[in-house]
Amino acid sequence: MLILASTLTAPVAMAATCPDWLDHDLRRLHSQDTVNLCEVAGSKPMLVVNTASHCGFTSQFRGLEALYQKYRSRGLAVVGFASNDFRQAAKSEEEAARICYVNFGVSFTMVAPSAVTGADANPVFQAINRQSQPPGWNFHKYLLDASGNVVARFPSTVTPDDPELSEAIDNLLAEAP
């Protein structure tokens, strides 16, 4: 009975530690399903990336997936936010989904297209942009700690396999509870 009681209260405790700005139901890419980042990451570190399907950096999807596979068992969540802020998105969500899921084998969470810069930015990027700097281009990466604080940011030119990014993730995961 005690095990059942602690299991039932775990999601409540997790939700209490998740920042309000992550507690939104966001539509998944090319789906009617939604995802709540408090449920995806809970109180775990997260790598958030703004993406576009027709960008010179689009091949980074492959590296982001490899990063996700490498670190997910240690608690890192990876979340991609499709966006057309830099006018390099696919013409349709169906095409964007094919590029992500079929061409690059993405299995990490992908959110449907939304703004990531300016006054129209989605709530997650509004908070990230207040804590850091808005993305200057597609595939800008933000490393968030378990409390939702931006602890590092990496421009598009820093690839997912860059030792600087891996070191930052390793350090953050070593500190995570």
Contacts in CASP RR format, 6 or more apart in sequence:
PFRMAT RR
TARGET T0000
AUTHOR 0000-0000-0000
METHOD contacts of the structure
MODEL  1
MLILASTLTAPVAMAATCPDWLDHDLRRLHSQDTVNLCEVAGSKPMLVVN
TASHCGFTSQFRGLEALYQKYRSRGLAVVGFASNDFRQAAKSEEEAARIC
YVNFGVSFTMVAPSAVTGADANPVFQAINRQSQPPGWNFHKYLLDASGNV
VARFPSTVTPDDPELSEAIDNLLAEAP
14 38 0 8 1.000
14 42 0 8 1.000
14 43 0 8 1.000
15 23 0 8 1.000
15 38 0 8 1.000
15 42 0 8 1.000
17 42 0 8 1.000
17 43 0 8 1.000
17 146 0 8 1.000
17 147 0 8 1.000
18 37 0 8 1.000
18 38 0 8 1.000
18 41 0 8 1.000
18 42 0 8 1.000
18 43 0 8 1.000
19 127 0 8 1.000
19 147 0 8 1.000
19 148 0 8 1.000
21 123 0 8 1.000
21 124 0 8 1.000
21 126 0 8 1.000
21 127 0 8 1.000
22 36 0 8 1.000
22 37 0 8 1.000
22 38 0 8 1.000
22 41 0 8 1.000
22 124 0 8 1.000
22 127 0 8 1.000
22 148 0 8 1.000
23 36 0 8 1.000
23 37 0 8 1.000
23 38 0 8 1.000
24 36 0 8 1.000
24 37 0 8 1.000
24 122 0 8 1.000
24 123 0 8 1.000
24 124 0 8 1.000
25 34 0 8 1.000
25 35 0 8 1.000
25 36 0 8 1.000
26 34 0 8 1.000
26 35 0 8 1.000
26 36 0 8 1.000
26 37 0 8 1.000
26 111 0 8 1.000
26 112 0 8 1.000
26 114 0 8 1.000
26 122 0 8 1.000
26 124 0 8 1.000
27 33 0 8 1.000
27 34 0 8 1.000
27 35 0 8 1.000
27 111 0 8 1.000
27 112 0 8 1.000
28 34 0 8 1.000
28 35 0 8 1.000
28 109 0 8 1.000
28 110 0 8 1.000
28 111 0 8 1.000
28 112 0 8 1.000
29 82 0 8 1.000
29 93 0 8 1.000
29 96 0 8 1.000
29 97 0 8 1.000
29 100 0 8 1.000
29 110 0 8 1.000
29 111 0 8 1.000
29 112 0 8 1.000
29 113 0 8 1.000
30 93 0 8 1.000
30 94 0 8 1.000
30 96 0 8 1.000
30 97 0 8 1.000
30 112 0 8 1.000
31 112 0 8 1.000
35 109 0 8 1.000
35 111 0 8 1.000
37 46 0 8 1.000
37 77 0 8 1.000
37 79 0 8 1.000
37 109 0 8 1.000
37 124 0 8 1.000
40 46 0 8 1.000
40 77 0 8 1.000
40 79 0 8 1.000
40 109 0 8 1.000
41 77 0 8 1.000
41 79 0 8 1.000
41 144 0 8 1.000
42 77 0 8 1.000
42 146 0 8 1.000
43 146 0 8 1.000
43 147 0 8 1.000
43 177 0 8 1.000
44 75 0 8 1.000
44 76 0 8 1.000
44 77 0 8 1.000
44 146 0 8 1.000
44 176 0 8 1.000
45 75 0 8 1.000
45 76 0 8 1.000
45 77 0 8 1.000
45 143 0 8 1.000
45 144 0 8 1.000
45 145 0 8 1.000
45 146 0 8 1.000
45 169 0 8 1.000
45 172 0 8 1.000
45 173 0 8 1.000
45 176 0 8 1.000
46 76 0 8 1.000
46 77 0 8 1.000
46 78 0 8 1.000
46 79 0 8 1.000
46 143 0 8 1.000
46 144 0 8 1.000
46 148 0 8 1.000
47 64 0 8 1.000
47 67 0 8 1.000
47 76 0 8 1.000
47 77 0 8 1.000
47 78 0 8 1.000
47 79 0 8 1.000
47 141 0 8 1.000
47 142 0 8 1.000
47 143 0 8 1.000
47 144 0 8 1.000
47 169 0 8 1.000
48 79 0 8 1.000
48 80 0 8 1.000
48 81 0 8 1.000
48 124 0 8 1.000
48 128 0 8 1.000
48 141 0 8 1.000
48 142 0 8 1.000
48 144 0 8 1.000
49 60 0 8 1.000
49 64 0 8 1.000
49 78 0 8 1.000
49 79 0 8 1.000
49 80 0 8 1.000
49 81 0 8 1.000
49 139 0 8 1.000
49 140 0 8 1.000
49 141 0 8 1.000
49 142 0 8 1.000
50 80 0 8 1.000
50 81 0 8 1.000
50 83 0 8 1.000
50 85 0 8 1.000
50 116 0 8 1.000
50 125 0 8 1.000
50 135 0 8 1.000
50 138 0 8 1.000
50 139 0 8 1.000
50 140 0 8 1.000
51 58 0 8 1.000
51 61 0 8 1.000
51 80 0 8 1.000
51 81 0 8 1.000
51 82 0 8 1.000
51 83 0 8 1.000
51 100 0 8 1.000
51 110 0 8 1.000
51 138 0 8 1.000
51 139 0 8 1.000
52 58 0 8 1.000
52 82 0 8 1.000
52 83 0 8 1.000
52 84 0 8 1.000
52 86 0 8 1.000
52 88 0 8 1.000
52 89 0 8 1.000
52 138 0 8 1.000
52 139 0 8 1.000
53 82 0 8 1.000
53 88 0 8 1.000
53 89 0 8 1.000
53 90 0 8 1.000
53 95 0 8 1.000
53 96 0 8 1.000
53 99 0 8 1.000
53 100 0 8 1.000
54 88 0 8 1.000
54 89 0 8 1.000
54 90 0 8 1.000
55 86 0 8 1.000
55 88 0 8 1.000
55 137 0 8 1.000
55 138 0 8 1.000
55 139 0 8 1.000
56 88 0 8 1.000
56 138 0 8 1.000
57 137 0 8 1.000
57 138 0 8 1.000
57 139 0 8 1.000
57 156 0 8 1.000
58 99 0 8 1.000
58 138 0 8 1.000
58 139 0 8 1.000
59 104 0 8 1.000
60 139 0 8 1.000
60 156 0 8 1.000
60 159 0 8 1.000
60 160 0 8 1.000
61 99 0 8 1.000
61 100 0 8 1.000
61 103 0 8 1.000
61 104 0 8 1.000
61 105 0 8 1.000
61 106 0 8 1.000
62 104 0 8 1.000
62 105 0 8 1.000
63 159 0 8 1.000
63 160 0 8 1.000
63 161 0 8 1.000
64 78 0 8 1.000
64 80 0 8 1.000
64 106 0 8 1.000
64 108 0 8 1.000
64 160 0 8 1.000
65 104 0 8 1.000
65 105 0 8 1.000
65 106 0 8 1.000
65 107 0 8 1.000
65 108 0 8 1.000
66 160 0 8 1.000
66 161 0 8 1.000
67 76 0 8 1.000
67 78 0 8 1.000
67 160 0 8 1.000
67 161 0 8 1.000
67 165 0 8 1.000
67 166 0 8 1.000
67 169 0 8 1.000
68 76 0 8 1.000
68 78 0 8 1.000
68 107 0 8 1.000
68 108 0 8 1.000
69 107 0 8 1.000
71 78 0 8 1.000
71 169 0 8 1.000
71 173 0 8 1.000
72 78 0 8 1.000
72 108 0 8 1.000
74 173 0 8 1.000
75 173 0 8 1.000
75 176 0 8 1.000
76 169 0 8 1.000
76 173 0 8 1.000
77 108 0 8 1.000
77 109 0 8 1.000
78 108 0 8 1.000
78 109 0 8 1.000
79 108 0 8 1.000
79 109 0 8 1.000
79 110 0 8 1.000
79 111 0 8 1.000
80 108 0 8 1.000
80 109 0 8 1.000
80 110 0 8 1.000
80 111 0 8 1.000
81 110 0 8 1.000
81 111 0 8 1.000
81 114 0 8 1.000
81 116 0 8 1.000
81 122 0 8 1.000
81 124 0 8 1.000
81 125 0 8 1.000
82 89 0 8 1.000
82 93 0 8 1.000
82 96 0 8 1.000
82 100 0 8 1.000
82 110 0 8 1.000
82 111 0 8 1.000
82 112 0 8 1.000
82 113 0 8 1.000
82 114 0 8 1.000
83 89 0 8 1.000
83 113 0 8 1.000
83 114 0 8 1.000
83 115 0 8 1.000
83 116 0 8 1.000
83 138 0 8 1.000
84 113 0 8 1.000
85 115 0 8 1.000
85 116 0 8 1.000
85 117 0 8 1.000
85 135 0 8 1.000
86 136 0 8 1.000
86 137 0 8 1.000
86 138 0 8 1.000
88 138 0 8 1.000
89 96 0 8 1.000
89 113 0 8 1.000
90 96 0 8 1.000
90 99 0 8 1.000
93 112 0 8 1.000
93 113 0 8 1.000
96 113 0 8 1.000
97 110 0 8 1.000
100 106 0 8 1.000
100 110 0 8 1.000
101 110 0 8 1.000
111 122 0 8 1.000
114 121 0 8 1.000
114 122 0 8 1.000
114 125 0 8 1.000
115 121 0 8 1.000
115 122 0 8 1.000
115 125 0 8 1.000
116 122 0 8 1.000
116 125 0 8 1.000
116 134 0 8 1.000
116 135 0 8 1.000
117 125 0 8 1.000
117 129 0 8 1.000
117 134 0 8 1.000
117 135 0 8 1.000
117 136 0 8 1.000
118 129 0 8 1.000
118 134 0 8 1.000
121 129 0 8 1.000
121 134 0 8 1.000
125 134 0 8 1.000
125 135 0 8 1.000
128 142 0 8 1.000
128 144 0 8 1.000
128 150 0 8 1.000
131 149 0 8 1.000
131 150 0 8 1.000
132 142 0 8 1.000
132 150 0 8 1.000
132 153 0 8 1.000
133 153 0 8 1.000
136 155 0 8 1.000
136 156 0 8 1.000
137 155 0 8 1.000
137 156 0 8 1.000
138 156 0 8 1.000
139 156 0 8 1.000
140 153 0 8 1.000
140 154 0 8 1.000
140 155 0 8 1.000
140 156 0 8 1.000
141 153 0 8 1.000
141 154 0 8 1.000
141 158 0 8 1.000
141 160 0 8 1.000
141 165 0 8 1.000
142 150 0 8 1.000
142 152 0 8 1.000
142 153 0 8 1.000
142 154 0 8 1.000
143 150 0 8 1.000
143 151 0 8 1.000
143 152 0 8 1.000
143 153 0 8 1.000
143 154 0 8 1.000
143 165 0 8 1.000
143 168 0 8 1.000
143 169 0 8 1.000
143 172 0 8 1.000
144 150 0 8 1.000
144 151 0 8 1.000
145 151 0 8 1.000
145 172 0 8 1.000
145 175 0 8 1.000
145 176 0 8 1.000
146 176 0 8 1.000
146 177 0 8 1.000
151 168 0 8 1.000
151 172 0 8 1.000
152 168 0 8 1.000
152 172 0 8 1.000
154 162 0 8 1.000
154 164 0 8 1.000
154 165 0 8 1.000
154 168 0 8 1.000
158 164 0 8 1.000
158 165 0 8 1.000
159 165 0 8 1.000
END
